[in-house]
C-alpha cells in the first residue's frame, strides 16, 4: 500500500510493522525540522518524533 503527494511517497509494510517515507528532489532550502508520526487506533494520540534534515548538494550515493 502506498500514497504519493508530489515529491513525497509513503509505503506501508504491514508484515514488518513499518513504513518507508521517500522524499525526492530535495533542495538545500528544504533543510528543516520534519514531524513523522503514526496514528494509532484512529484517535488523536499519535506516536511520533521530529527529525532535522540537512540537505546538501553533491553526488548521490550510498553510505
Number of C-alpha atoms within 10 A of each C-alpha: 8 11 11 12 8 8 10 13 14 15 14 14 12 9 6 7 7 10 14 11 13 11 13 9 7 14 11 11 9 13 13 11 11 11 9 12 11 13 11 10 8 8 7 8 11 13 10 11 10 10 11 10 12 13 13 12 8 6 6 6 5 4 3
